[in-house]
Structures are given as C-alpha cells and as structure tokens.
Amino acid sequence: MVFYCAICRTNSTHKRFCLPNPKRMDLEETFNDWLQVIGNPSYLNKPKDYLYKNVRVCALHFKQDDFCMELNKGILKYGVIPSVNLKEPLTLFEVDKQYVTEYDDIQMPGPSSAAQPPNIDIVQQSSILQKCIASTKSMKRKATTWTKRIRVYKLRAKQLKSRKKLQRMSKEAATFIQCQMTESGKRKKGRRFTTSEKIFSLSLYKQGPKAYRYCRNIFALPSPATLSKLLQQLPLKIGNYCNYTYYIFRFT
C-alpha cells in the first residue's frame, strides 16, 4: 500500500512517519498537535486508530535536531512535532477542493472533477460490507440446508407412492420389485438383501441354476454363495424332526 504525505500530498522518496500512538497517555497531546499541524478537517470525523494506521508525514517536515543522530536518522525523538515546510491554513473553498482530490487518490481512475466526497466514513463502510458478507454466507448455508431437505421430502413422497402400489400386488411380487428398486444401481459387493428377498431368490435358484444365473445378469439378485450361507444357518442334524415331517406332509 502506498502512503502519501498528509502535509505536502506527494509520494516522495523520503521516509514517512506515522502519527504518535493515541493509545498511550503520554503521547495523546502530541497526537492532537500533529493533527493541528496537518490541518486536514476531514481527519476530525475519523477514529484515531484509523489515522494512526493510514496517515503518514514525510521527513521533509522535521528539523535535523528532531532525529536521533546517534542511532539512525530514520528514528524521531520523543514528543517531536513537524515544524518545517508547513502549509498556510486553508480556506473553505480549498478545503473542499483538497477533500475531493484526496477522495480521487483513494478511488483511482476517473477525473477529479467527476468524483464526489463519500457520505459515509470508510470505517463505517467496511463494517457494513463485513455485515453484508456474513449475512450472504448465512443465507447460502440456509439455502443448502433447505435444498437437502427438499430432496429428502421428494424421495419420501416417491417411496410412499411406491408403497401404495406394492400393497396391491402379491407378497412375492412386492418383495422382488422392492429389491430391484433399492439394490439396482449399486455395486455387486455393496448390495444388502433381506431374509425375505434371499428366500425368494432361493426359490428361483431351486427352479434352475442356469436360469437363475441368466436372471442374475439382468436383475439385482444375491449370488449362489450367499444362498448357500443361508442354507447353512438351518439347524439340520441326523434324526427325525417332528416339525419338518409335519410341514412335509402338509404341503405335499
């Protein structure tokens, strides 16, 4: 960032010094004296921290005795005030003209006659911009959350419609269609089937393994290995079971 001298209004090669720190109690009077020497009335409405960070005065406005010659010429002594090459007090017309040119230096392109002084302070404008940025970020977050909720509600509505249609079908047809709706589009190793779906696919496998392999290339069905694991879970032992014989004689 380029700092201009507040007194001579030039970007000279000489070193530029900031104003005394207004937060220090012993330098508060010297800070006010510097403002009187500069003589810019636009600085009166601005906060002291802003002036301390952004206003500079070049070395042409100080005497040789004002510098610490033992250490370095770029260090000022304590309580020094600029007293060389100062300007005369400005009239009202010159103050307005100076204020307009200062605003042009900040805003960059365009002729100085077309520019006008801002109505709001720069610090106040920055705070308003920060509030606007924070509000836009919060609005974006709310918009993303509402879009996600709308997607979830649409999926739930589709599921309700599909459930109503499945209730009209038979149990086997409903399980097969629901399996295709949930498991289609997934990887083969990422599919998870319910026990009812496994039992239905096991009945298809018992009709013919070759036809089952052909249907498995078209539809989302469990592999024969998963069906064999399902059969291994049955507690089959040597001997006669009354329950099994009862169901065999009932359905044959």
C-alpha positions, 0 to 999 in steps of 0.5 A: 500500500502506498502512503502519501504525505498528509502535509505536502500530498506527494509520494516522495522518496523520503521516509514517512512517519506515522502519527504518535500512538493515541493509545498511550497517555503520554503521547495523546497531546502530541497526537492532537498537535500533529493533527493541528499541524496537518490541518486536514478537517476531514481527519476530525470525523475519523477514529484515531486508530484509523489515522494512526494506521493510514496517515503518514508525514514525510521527513521533509517536515522535521528539523535535523535536531528532531532525529536521533543522530546517534542511532539512525536518522530514520528514528524521531525523538520523543514528543517531536512535532513537524515544524518545517515546510508547513502549509498556510491554513486553508480556506473553505473553498480549498478545503473542499477542493483538497477533500475531493482530490484526496477522495480521487487518490483513494478511488483511482481512475476517473477525473477529479472533477467527476468524483464526489466526497463519500457520505459515509466514513470508510470505517463505517463502510467496511463494517457494513460490507463485513455485515453484508458478507456474513449475512450472504454466507448465512443465507447460502448455508440456509439455502443448502440446508433447505435444498437437502431437505427438499430432496429428502421430502421428494424421495419420501413422497416417491417411496410412499407412492411406491408403497401404495402400489406394492400393497396391491400386488402379491407378497412375492411380487412386492418383495422382488420389485422392492429389491430391484428398486433399492439394490439396482444401481449399486455395486455387486459387493455393496448390495444388502438383501433381506431374509425375505428377498434371499428366500425368494431368490432361493426359490428361483435358484431351486427352479434352475441354476442356469436360469437363475444365473441368466436372471442374475445378469439382468436383475439385482439378485444375491449370488449362489454363495450367499444362498448357500450361507443361508442354507447353512444357518438351518439347524439340520442334524441326523434324526427325525424332526417332528416339525419338518415331517409335519410341514412335509406332509402338509404341503405335499 
